[in-house]
Amino acid sequence: MKNKQLVEVLLDKKYTISCAESCTGGLLASSIVEVPAASQVFNMSFVTYANEAKVALVNVSNATIETFGVVSEQVAKEMAIGCAKKANANIGVGISGIAGPTGATATKPIGMVCFGFFINGETFTSTMQFGDIGRTKVREASVNYVIDQLLYQLT
């Protein structure tokens, strides 16, 4: 199980993690806390589904949302930084996307998910196009992608 491997890496490095999740609705946090030792690396997480929650809880700028849209790497990056700072964590992850079956636009199709990563002050972002594979599968694919990226970056 990759979630167990991630927790083991975090324990080994003495890192903590926090998540700000929109379309995944806490699925990443849930995956982490499935691992018994998670309490040593995980303090808090945020399900910031509404724009107002992103602004109020993890300090996403209204201007960023207005300029780039809520489903954007810029917003996901601010989510990652904001949740890491609020939780005083080494790692922050921001996830914002369109799981479907509605919400798509011409430039942002169903299955498009934007990710922000904050690791000890360094940030990077990415966007994945998972396709119209169903709401649950988009959410699961997003969590798997984050865990894979973190394992890659940390090992």
N, C-alpha and C positions, 0 to 999 in steps of 0.2 A: 504494500500500500504506500503510495507516494506521500500521502499526508503524514504517515508515521515517519517516513524518511525525512520529510521537511522538519518535523518537530525535533527529531534527533540531531539534525544539522544545527538548528537554532539553539538547542541545549548545548551542543559542543562549542559553539561560538559565543555562548552566553548572550544571545540576541533576543530581543522581544519583538513582537509583531502586532500590528493593528490593521484593521481593514475598514474602508468606507465603501459600502456596496450599494449599488442601485439595482440594476436588473437582476442581479444574483440574489438579492433579498436576504443576505445572511448565510448563504450556502457555503461560502468560503470559510467564514468563521465557524460554522457548524462542522465542516470537514476537519478543521484544526482541533476543535475541542473533542472530537471523537477519540483522539489519542490521549491515553491516561495522563501523560506527563505535560499536557498542554498548559496546565495552570502555571508552570514555571516560565513559559515563553509568551503567554497570551493574557493580557490584562483587560482589554476592552476593544469593542468594535462598534461600528455605526452602520445602521441600515438607513441610508439617506435617499429614499425613493423620490421624494418631492424636491423640487428645486429649493424651496424654503429650508428644508432640512440640510441640504448641502451647504447653504450659506450659513445657517445658524450653528450647526454642529461641527463642521470641519472647515469653516472659513473659505469656502469657494466664493469668489467675487461675482456679484451680479453682473458686472461688466464682462467678465469672461463668458458667462452663460449667454448673455445677449449677443456678444461678438461671434462666438464660435458654435453656440448651441450646446445643450446639456450633454449630448452624445458627441464628445470630442476628446482628443488627447489632452487638450489644455485643461478641461474640467477634471478629467481623470487624474492628471498630475497634481492639481490643486487639492483634490480629494486625498491623494496619497500623502502629500506633505501635511495637510491639515490633520488627518487622523493620527499620523505619527507624532506630531507635536502635542496634540491633545492627550495622547496616551503615554507620552514620553517614551516612545518605542524606537528601536533602531531601524525598524522596517515599517513602512506604510504602503498599503496597496489601495488604489482607487479603481473602481469598475463602474462604467456607465455604458449602457447599450440598449439595443432594441431586440428583445427576446421574441416579440410577436405575440399573437398573430397580427396585431395592428401596430400603428405607430411609425411605419416606414415613410420615407420621403424619396424623392428621385435620387438624392445624393447619399441618403442614409437608409439602406435596405434592411429588411428583417435579417437578423443574425449578425449585424455589425456591432461589435463591442470594442470600446476603447479602454485602455489600461494605463494606469500611472503607477510607477514604482518609485519609492524613496528608500534608499538603503544607505544608512550612515551619512546622510547629507548629499549623496549623489542621486540624481533622478534620471529616469528614462521613461519613454512612453511607447506604446504600440497600438495598432488596431488590427483586429482579426475580423475576417468575414466568414462566419461559420455557415451562412446560408439559412434558408427557410427550412430548418430541420425540426422545428417544433420548440415550443417555449422551454420545456424541461431540458431538452438536449442542448440548447444554446446556453442555458445556465450551467449545466454540468460541464460542457466544453470550456466555458470561461474559467471555471474553478480549476479544471485540469491544466489549462494553459498557464494560469498564475503559478500553480505549484511547480510546473515544469520550468518556468522562467526563473523562479526563485532558486530552485535546486541548481540550475545552470549557473546563475550568478554567484551563488554562495559556495559552490564546490569546485 
